[in-house]
Amino acid sequence: MAVALPSRAIVARDTFELQMKRRRWLAGFALVMTIEQALVAYDFLQIGASATAEPQGDIWRQVTFLAICGILLLAPANARPPMRIPVSVVVLLGYCLVTVLWAIDPVIALRRLAFASMVIWILVRSIGDLGAVRTLNLIRATLLALLVLNYIFVLFTPYGVHTATLDEGESVIGDWRGIMQNKNLAGSGCALTVLLFSFDRDRLPTWLCGGVVAAALFFLAMAQSKTSIGVLAIAAAAGAIMRLYNPRHRSLVLPVALIALVGVLQLIEMYSGVIANMIDDPTALTGRGAIWPLLLDYASDHLWTGAGYGSFWQIGDASPIWTLTSGWVASVAAHGHNGYLDLLVTIGLPGLVLAIAVLFVWPALRLLYSTNISRARRALLTSLMVFAAGHNLTESTLLAGVSPSYVFLMIAIILIHRLSNQSMGAHQMLRSRMMKIASGVQLTRLRRRLIGVDAARIRLARRRLMRENGAPTDGSAA
């Protein structure tokens, strides 16, 4: 009896599915490890570090991410081409690389930029292999596991609650942190958990999502992370509003944005005195009032260049902060507690504008103009972006390598690029125009049009001259 052998098409299909299954397993492992490093292993307050600290970096974290990169590189790549880093992000990283040329310590700057780029590549490769649905489900499972571990550490270990130590002030005694290194990390993790289980829940049971959100909110309240509490409310409101948005009404986006901008500017003008007093008060905003004026003074003298990527804080005695002050800010603070000001003093005003455009403006436009992205997913991605934007008003995480709000911001950006590339919308036309302008196609076409206009004028003048002389104008013999 003859045995039927599988056809080449079936063998190729089975091989493709097997290779993609392996890639998804490795991508899932890489994504979980990245989230774990951001929430558990990353010291958000840089406790024990300062501007005077020697720039040794976290060797264990660097080795971990190098191992993750190695694992992803070992994955079979012939089944399907891996997702590429978005062009806009590459342009931003390229500009940061340019600023290394005038950095105070180029070696440190280059090492930090390489680490930040490595984290972005890991996220792009992982999300590209997993897809949007698997990525979000895996993130939810990871956050839920971390939330359970947080409660276990609070209930059964002394580590789960802040105590009086040499590194912690009296204001944090009794605040919950769980398995995280401090309450701010715990607050970020809980806030992100609330957003992930509030929007785009797919087919998750309502009772499960409600229970997780309630548990995360209670832990967030016990952690007393004021920044995460305040920004979570704004991000949740933004997500709820975006839930009602319809891409067919995208023509109203610009007028509404302008009205909102005018409103924000009016609020700033109304409370300008209060804001000025807070900035001038060194004790305001948990000491941030003593840091921000120094950053603004440095930016006024180095507005266009900055100190170079990663070259303002924690590069030893060469840190520019020592030229501004010799107080506790120079000896204790490890960053400016404002992501936008830190970008301003490192990569200058052009870099800050480019970073805001790449990390917030362009993803928001793609999200608003895409017609095939569901409302629930659009609301979730919007809330994650708003959370990161607001969080960086009092903390520094933008382009900082690995930190909770920045890692989830990059996850949102990558998902937006992936989903919008597969969706119809006005963003495709905008993207095509920008690519053409960048490649010089538009300039070439304009030059050809001008040449064509000149040629037509010459032909018309020649015909008029021949008509005046009585010569035929159609090229035939008289």
MIKE-741424 format. One line per 2 residues: their letters; for each residue x, y, z negated of C-alpha. Coordinates in nm, 4 decimals, padded with zeros to 6 digits. Each point is the difference from the previous one (the first is absolute). Layout:
A) X,Y,Z  ...
END
This chain:
MA) 00.0000,00.0000,00.0000  00.1519,00.3296,00.1079
VA) 00.0545,00.2691,-00.2607  -00.0883,00.3520,00.1067
LP) 00.2817,00.2424,-00.0725  -00.0820,00.3562,-00.1050
SR) 00.0307,00.2554,00.2752  00.2648,00.2681,00.0035
AI) -00.2612,00.2620,-00.0841  -00.1055,-00.1870,-00.3146
VA) 00.3617,-00.0511,-00.1059  00.0765,00.3680,00.0556
RD) -00.3096,00.1015,-00.1983  00.0875,-00.2274,-00.2914
TF) 00.3600,00.1254,-00.0002  -00.1179,00.3608,00.0011
EL) -00.2401,-00.0588,-00.2897  00.2685,-00.1800,-00.2020
QM) 00.2539,00.2773,00.0522  -00.2517,00.2711,-00.0853
KR) -00.1030,-00.1903,-00.3122  00.3632,-00.0049,-00.1150
RR) 00.0397,00.3680,00.0772  -00.3128,00.0857,-00.1986
WL) 00.1222,-00.1961,-00.3017  00.3343,00.1810,00.0072
AG) -00.1691,00.3364,00.0630  -00.2344,-00.0574,-00.2928
FA) 00.2902,-00.0830,-00.2288  00.1861,00.3128,00.1137
LV) -00.3048,00.2219,-00.0570  -00.0655,-00.1393,-00.3495
MT) 00.3655,00.0447,-00.0969  -00.0028,00.3585,00.1258
IE) -00.3084,00.0836,-00.2051  00.1512,-00.1701,-00.3042
QA) 00.3192,00.2001,00.0344  -00.1988,00.3224,00.0374
LV) -00.2282,-00.0528,-00.2992  00.1991,-00.2145,-00.2415
AY) 00.3698,00.0374,00.0740  00.0062,00.3692,00.0945
DF) 00.0736,00.2467,-00.2817  -00.2261,00.2922,00.0940
LQ) 00.1279,00.2350,-00.2695  00.3611,-00.1019,00.0579
IG) 00.0386,-00.0624,-00.3741  00.3651,00.0006,-00.0903
AS) 00.0962,00.1673,00.3275  00.0720,00.3642,00.0608
AT) 00.1527,00.2402,00.2445  00.3387,-00.0786,-00.1476
AE) -00.0371,-00.3726,00.0382  00.2433,-00.1753,00.2268
PQ) -00.1732,-00.0997,00.3239  00.0333,-00.3761,-00.0426
GD) -00.3615,-00.0774,00.0880  -00.1945,-00.3075,-00.1012
IW) 00.2114,-00.2885,00.1271  -00.2668,-00.2583,-00.0779
RQ) -00.2622,00.1884,00.2003  00.2355,00.0465,00.2941
VT) 00.0879,-00.3689,00.0013  -00.3707,-00.0881,-00.0215
FL) -00.0930,00.2058,00.3031  00.2989,-00.1239,00.1972
AI) -00.1188,-00.3538,-00.0726  -00.3521,00.0926,00.1130
CG) 00.1403,00.1404,00.3248  00.1990,-00.3174,00.0529
IL) -00.3093,-00.2148,-00.0514  -00.1992,00.2026,00.2527
LL) 00.2826,-00.0157,00.2523  00.0024,-00.3789,-00.0288
AP) -00.3677,-00.0151,00.0982  -00.0641,-00.1186,00.3583
AN) -00.0386,00.3059,00.2213  -00.0699,-00.1664,00.3363
AR) -00.3676,-00.0673,-00.0755  -00.1026,00.3643,00.0109
PP) 00.2073,00.3196,00.0038  00.0085,00.1535,-00.3506
MR) -00.1592,00.3358,-00.0654  00.2260,00.2976,00.0572
IP) 00.0514,00.2911,-00.2351  -00.2236,00.2880,00.1149
VS) 00.1834,00.2528,00.2156  -00.0943,00.2881,-00.2286
VV) 00.1562,-00.1771,-00.3003  00.3144,-00.0696,00.2024
VL) 00.0221,00.3708,00.0858  -00.0288,00.0908,-00.3691
LG) 00.2693,-00.2488,-00.1006  00.2155,00.1301,00.2835
YC) -00.0278,00.3546,-00.1306  00.0947,-00.1210,-00.3484
LV) 00.3036,-00.1655,00.1586  00.0968,00.3318,00.1591
TV) -00.0059,00.1691,-00.3415  00.2553,-00.2536,-00.1219
LW) 00.2539,00.1912,00.2112  00.0013,00.2880,-00.2503
AI) -00.0825,-00.2020,-00.3121  00.2201,00.0606,-00.3030
DP) 00.0775,-00.3720,-00.0249  -00.0742,-00.1570,00.3406
VI) 00.0691,-00.3537,-00.1233  -00.2661,00.0194,-00.2706
AL) -00.2446,00.1709,00.2352  00.0521,-00.2617,00.2701
RR) -00.0403,-00.2848,-00.2475  -00.3251,00.1432,-00.1347
LA) -00.1329,00.0601,00.3506  00.0903,-00.3554,00.1021
FA) -00.1911,-00.1336,-00.3000  -00.3075,00.2136,00.0774
SM) 00.0095,-00.1140,00.3636  00.0339,-00.3622,-00.1077
VI) -00.3135,00.0228,-00.2157  -00.1958,00.1520,00.2901
WI) 00.1199,-00.2745,00.2367  -00.1060,-00.2713,-00.2457
LV) -00.3481,00.1500,-00.0320  -00.0396,00.0409,00.3779
RS) 00.1158,-00.3543,00.0718  -00.2164,-00.1519,-00.2743
IG) -00.3189,00.1893,00.0858  00.0515,-00.0589,00.3718
DL) 00.0144,-00.3773,-00.0551  -00.2806,-00.0175,-00.2556
GA) -00.2494,00.2356,00.1583  -00.2296,00.2417,-00.1793
VR) -00.2400,-00.2472,-00.1647  00.2675,-00.2337,-00.1371
TL) 00.2104,00.2949,-00.1155  -00.2811,00.1598,-00.1996
NL) -00.1141,-00.3310,-00.1504  00.3550,-00.0850,-00.1063
IR) 00.0482,00.3449,-00.1533  -00.3230,-00.0368,-00.1966
AT) 00.1064,-00.3406,-00.1300  00.3387,00.1382,-00.1027
LL) -00.1483,00.2997,-00.1796  -00.2513,-00.2224,-00.1795
AL) 00.2790,-00.2306,-00.1175  00.2005,00.2971,-00.1276
LV) -00.3054,00.1353,-00.1822  -00.0486,-00.3335,-00.1772
LN) 00.3692,-00.0051,-00.0944  -00.0311,00.3546,-00.1337
YI) -00.2772,-00.1043,-00.2391  00.1935,-00.3093,-00.1044
FV) 00.3051,00.2099,-00.0864  -00.2090,00.2487,-00.1962
LF) -00.1830,-00.2663,-00.1990  00.2803,-00.2456,-00.0677
TP) 00.3340,00.1853,00.0189  00.1354,00.3168,-00.1626
YG) 00.1371,00.1114,00.3372  -00.3451,00.0799,00.1377
VH) -00.0403,00.3171,-00.2088  00.2418,00.2928,-00.0119
TA) 00.1825,00.0285,-00.3309  00.2363,00.2590,-00.1471
TL) 00.3402,-00.0506,00.1580  00.2898,00.2233,00.0863
DE) -00.1138,00.0247,00.3595  -00.3651,00.0785,-00.0603
GE) -00.1566,00.3074,-00.1490  -00.2646,00.0049,-00.2698
SV) -00.2677,00.0827,00.2573  00.0069,-00.3507,00.1483
IG) -00.0119,-00.2001,-00.3218  -00.2988,-00.2324,00.0107
DW) -00.0601,00.0405,00.3743  -00.0475,-00.3251,00.1893
RG) 00.2448,-00.1085,00.2676  -00.0483,-00.3766,00.0224
IM) 00.2630,-00.1735,00.2082  00.0996,00.3299,00.1608
QN) 00.3028,00.1965,-00.1152  -00.2032,00.3018,-00.1078
KN) -00.3500,00.1417,-00.0143  00.0322,00.1924,00.3261
LA) 00.0675,-00.3178,00.1932  -00.2911,-00.1666,-00.1754
GS) -00.2192,00.2988,00.0839  00.0944,-00.0078,00.3681
GC) -00.0631,-00.3727,00.0205  -00.3412,00.0275,-00.1665
AL) -00.1040,00.2949,00.2175  00.0982,-00.1841,00.3173
TV) -00.1867,-00.3077,-00.1241  -00.3155,00.2090,-00.0440
LL) 00.0273,00.1323,00.3571  00.0681,-00.3412,00.1552
FS) -00.2986,-00.1580,-00.1766  -00.2334,00.2963,00.0586
FD) 00.0331,00.0389,00.3779  00.0039,-00.2498,00.2865
RD) -00.0683,-00.2922,-00.2316  -00.0875,-00.2205,00.2948
RL) -00.1909,-00.3026,-00.1345  00.1153,00.0184,-00.3598
PT) -00.2807,-00.0438,-00.2554  -00.1306,00.3212,-00.1513
WL) 00.0309,-00.1375,-00.3536  00.3689,-00.0788,00.0562
CG) 00.0827,00.3425,00.1414  -00.1989,00.1737,-00.2721
GV) 00.1767,-00.1958,-00.2730  00.3442,00.0683,00.1434
VA) -00.0722,00.3723,00.0401  -00.1284,00.0232,-00.3585
AA) 00.3025,-00.1858,-00.1384  00.2403,00.2175,00.2019
LF) -00.1715,00.3222,-00.1103  00.0142,-00.1045,-00.3659
FL) 00.3704,-00.0832,00.0248  00.0615,00.3299,00.1797
AM) -00.1724,00.1882,-00.2816  00.2089,-00.1814,-00.2618
AQ) 00.3180,00.0718,00.1966  -00.0739,00.3744,-00.0187
SK) 00.1564,00.0626,00.3405  -00.1480,00.3431,00.0646
TS) 00.1311,00.0365,00.3556  -00.1497,-00.3308,00.1141
IG) -00.3315,00.0719,-00.1745  -00.0404,00.3399,00.1648
VL) 00.1169,-00.1030,00.3457  -00.2121,-00.3176,-00.0077
AI) -00.3161,00.2083,-00.0364  00.0955,00.2138,00.3016
AA) 00.1016,-00.3026,00.2108  -00.3207,-00.1860,-00.0822
AA) -00.2081,00.3062,00.0934  00.1907,00.0347,00.3294
GA) -00.0602,-00.3665,00.0776  -00.3720,00.0332,-00.0757
IM) -00.0271,00.3015,00.2311  00.1904,-00.1793,00.2751
RL) -00.2432,-00.2897,-00.0383  -00.2646,00.2309,00.1461
YN) 00.2178,00.1231,00.2890  -00.0907,-00.0857,00.3583
PR) 00.2719,00.0300,00.2718  -00.2640,00.1336,00.2374
HR) 00.0025,00.3188,-00.2077  00.3758,00.0457,00.0293
SL) -00.0499,00.3412,00.1615  -00.0957,00.1268,-00.3469
VL) 00.3260,-00.1190,-00.1575  00.2026,00.3107,00.0842
PV) -00.2607,00.2559,-00.1167  -00.0609,-00.1910,-00.3229
AL) 00.3758,-00.0321,-00.0592  00.0470,00.3725,00.0529
IA) -00.2847,00.0807,-00.2380  00.1483,-00.2325,-00.2605
LV) 00.3427,00.1588,00.0462  -00.1444,00.3480,-00.0448
GV) -00.1772,-00.1175,-00.3127  00.3194,-00.1449,-00.1454
LQ) 00.1901,00.3195,00.0770  -00.2700,00.2055,-00.1701
LI) 00.0166,-00.2205,-00.3083  00.3773,00.0404,-00.0077
EM) -00.0389,00.3766,00.0283  -00.2633,00.0076,-00.2752
YS) 00.2177,-00.1987,-00.2389  00.3348,00.1336,00.1179
GV) 00.0649,00.1569,-00.3381  -00.0646,-00.3243,-00.1831
IA) 00.2188,-00.1913,00.2448  00.2815,00.2542,-00.0347
NM) -00.0166,-00.0209,-00.3775  00.0142,-00.3786,00.0120
ID) 00.3043,00.0062,00.2269  00.1739,00.2602,-00.2136
DP) -00.0744,-00.1893,-00.3213  00.2791,-00.2584,-00.0511
TA) -00.2250,-00.2074,-00.2251  -00.2930,-00.0144,00.2430
LT) -00.0961,-00.3232,00.1763  00.2245,-00.2153,-00.2194
GR) 00.3097,00.2015,00.0842  -00.0634,00.0273,00.3725
GA) -00.0252,00.3762,-00.0402  00.3733,00.0018,-00.0720
IW) 00.0862,-00.2079,00.3079  -00.2020,00.1491,00.2840
PL) 00.1366,00.3588,-00.0167  00.3526,-00.1404,00.0329
LL) -00.0997,-00.1956,00.3094  -00.1630,00.3081,00.1527
DY) 00.3151,00.2057,-00.0685  00.2169,-00.2591,00.1732
AS) -00.2430,-00.0258,00.2917  00.0097,00.3769,00.0530
DH) 00.3766,-00.0234,00.0591  -00.0084,-00.3243,00.2048
LW) -00.3384,00.0280,00.1685  00.0850,-00.1484,00.3406
TG) 00.2500,-00.2710,-00.0877  -00.0437,-00.1042,-00.3612
AG) 00.2648,-00.2007,-00.1806  -00.0367,-00.2971,00.2322
YG) -00.2115,-00.3111,-00.0402  00.0186,-00.1413,-00.3532
SF) 00.2703,00.2486,-00.0970  -00.1550,00.2171,-00.2688
WQ) -00.0513,-00.2302,-00.2975  00.2171,-00.2738,-00.1517
IG) 00.3209,00.0346,00.1975  00.2199,00.0682,-00.3016
DA) 00.1613,00.3332,-00.0783  -00.0447,00.1077,00.3626
SP) -00.3795,00.0218,-00.0414  -00.1188,00.3486,00.1050
IW) -00.2120,00.0231,-00.3135  00.3184,00.0748,-00.1962
TL) 00.0465,00.3210,00.1996  -00.3437,00.1152,-00.1205
TS) -00.0047,-00.1010,-00.3655  00.1927,-00.1889,-00.2651
GW) -00.2994,-00.0698,-00.2228  -00.2094,-00.3099,-00.0482
VA) -00.1282,00.0109,00.3586  00.3496,-00.0694,00.1307
SV) 00.0886,-00.2583,-00.2603  -00.3299,-00.1859,-00.0322
AA) -00.2262,00.0500,00.3026  00.0493,-00.2489,00.2811
HG) -00.2343,00.1617,00.2524  -00.2061,00.3145,00.0438
HN) -00.3396,-00.1470,-00.0942  -00.1344,00.1345,00.3288
GY) 00.0498,-00.1970,00.3180  -00.0429,00.3001,00.2279
LD) 00.2510,00.2174,-00.1850  00.2492,-00.2858,-00.0072
LL) -00.0311,-00.0359,00.3766  00.0397,00.3766,00.0368
VT) 00.3292,00.0051,-00.1906  00.1370,-00.3102,00.1747
IG) -00.1049,00.0115,00.3668  -00.1034,00.3663,00.0183
LP) -00.3171,00.1667,00.1220  00.0099,-00.1625,00.3485
GL) 00.0303,-00.3416,-00.1615  -00.2832,00.0723,-00.2424
VL) -00.2321,00.1096,00.2814  00.0959,-00.3062,00.2047
AI) -00.0546,-00.2316,-00.2979  -00.3467,00.1416,-00.0706
AV) -00.0910,-00.0327,00.3681  00.1234,-00.3600,00.0257
LF) -00.1212,-00.1279,-00.3371  -00.3349,00.1802,-00.0235
VW) -00.1151,00.2095,00.2967  00.0569,-00.2384,00.2916
PA) -00.1326,-00.3112,-00.1834  -00.3065,00.2002,-00.1065
LR) -00.0676,00.1052,00.3601  00.0348,-00.3563,00.1247
LL) -00.2353,-00.1160,-00.2727  -00.2580,00.2681,00.0748
YS) 00.0046,-00.0438,00.3765  -00.0002,-00.3817,00.0148
TN) -00.3451,-00.1321,00.0837  00.0426,-00.3723,-00.0764
IS) 00.1221,00.0234,-00.3611  -00.2800,-00.0844,-00.2430
RA) -00.1246,00.2665,-00.2382  00.0908,-00.2057,-00.3061
RR) 00.3593,-00.0489,00.1153  00.0302,00.3638,00.1027
AL) -00.1141,00.0986,-00.3504  00.2587,-00.2277,-00.1642
LT) 00.2902,00.1248,00.2114  -00.1037,00.3603,-00.0595
SL) -00.0119,-00.0508,-00.3763  00.3491,-00.1525,-00.0014
MV) 00.1412,00.2938,00.1965  -00.1718,00.2561,-00.2227
FA) 00.1272,-00.1790,-00.3113  00.3587,00.0138,00.1267
AG) -00.0356,00.3645,00.1058  -00.1369,00.1033,-00.3387
HN) 00.2379,-00.2167,-00.1995  00.2977,00.1772,00.1539
LT) -00.1149,00.3315,-00.1414  00.1373,-00.1050,-00.3385
ES) 00.2283,-00.2934,00.0887  00.2639,-00.0594,00.2686
TL) -00.0594,-00.3093,00.2115  00.0049,00.1127,00.3658
LA) 00.2798,-00.1702,00.1954  00.1232,-00.1322,-00.3352
GV) 00.0628,-00.3577,00.1055  -00.2298,-00.2046,-00.2214
SP) -00.2599,00.1524,-00.2296  -00.3689,-00.0878,-00.0439
SY) -00.1764,00.2925,00.1657  00.2549,00.0218,00.2838
VF) -00.0073,-00.3744,00.0741  -00.3799,00.0058,00.0184
LM) 00.0138,00.3159,00.2101  00.2230,-00.1799,00.2491
IA) -00.2342,-00.3001,-00.0068  -00.2891,00.2322,00.0856
II) 00.1991,00.1712,00.2765  00.1055,-00.3303,00.1570
LI) -00.3561,-00.1330,-00.0117  -00.1278,00.3227,00.1578
HR) 00.2502,-00.0258,00.2849  -00.0777,-00.3679,00.0529
LS) -00.3775,00.0425,-00.0045  -00.0048,00.3213,00.2028
NQ) 00.2218,-00.1541,00.2683  -00.2726,-00.2612,00.0448
SM) -00.2793,00.2579,-00.0056  -00.1378,00.2396,00.2551
GA) -00.0147,00.3675,-00.0849  00.1303,00.3477,00.0666
HQ) 00.3201,-00.0832,-00.1873  00.1116,-00.2134,00.2952
ML) -00.0147,00.3067,00.2258  00.1906,00.2091,-00.2550
RS) 00.2604,-00.2725,-00.0386  00.0412,-00.0307,00.3776
RM) 00.0451,00.3752,00.0377  00.2618,00.0164,-00.2751
MK) 00.1894,-00.2920,00.1472  -00.0037,00.1611,00.3439
IA) 00.1196,00.3303,-00.1387  00.2734,-00.1765,-00.1943
SG) 00.1166,-00.1863,00.3110  -00.0055,00.3086,00.2212
VQ) -00.2689,-00.1290,00.2315  -00.2144,00.3066,-00.0393
LT) 00.2919,00.2279,00.0770  00.0791,-00.1999,00.3117
RL) -00.3605,00.0160,00.1184  -00.0131,00.3736,-00.0646
RR) 00.3155,00.0519,00.2008  -00.1433,-00.2053,00.2870
RL) -00.3212,00.2005,-00.0088  00.1913,00.3250,00.0170
IG) 00.2054,-00.1313,00.2920  -00.3211,-00.1100,00.1712
VD) -00.1556,00.3445,-00.0497  00.3080,00.1685,00.1463
AA) -00.0046,-00.2333,00.3013  -00.3678,00.0707,00.0612
RI) 00.0650,00.3744,-00.0140  00.2822,-00.0361,00.2530
RL) -00.2218,-00.1991,00.2391  -00.2790,00.2574,-00.0315
AR) 00.2384,00.2882,00.0711  00.1427,-00.1858,00.3003
RR) -00.3479,-00.0588,00.1441  -00.0896,00.3661,-00.0402
LM) 00.3173,00.1057,00.1790  -00.0596,-00.2411,00.2865
RE) -00.3633,00.1152,00.0279  00.1130,00.3620,00.0277
NG) 00.2462,-00.0939,00.2772  -00.2677,-00.1922,00.1903
AP) 00.1701,-00.3367,-00.0486  -00.2046,-00.3163,-00.0671
TD) -00.0237,-00.0918,-00.3702  -00.0952,-00.3673,00.0357
GS) 00.3381,-00.1069,00.1403  -00.1366,-00.0757,00.3531
AA) 00.1440,00.1490,00.3226  -00.1517,00.3216,00.1380
END
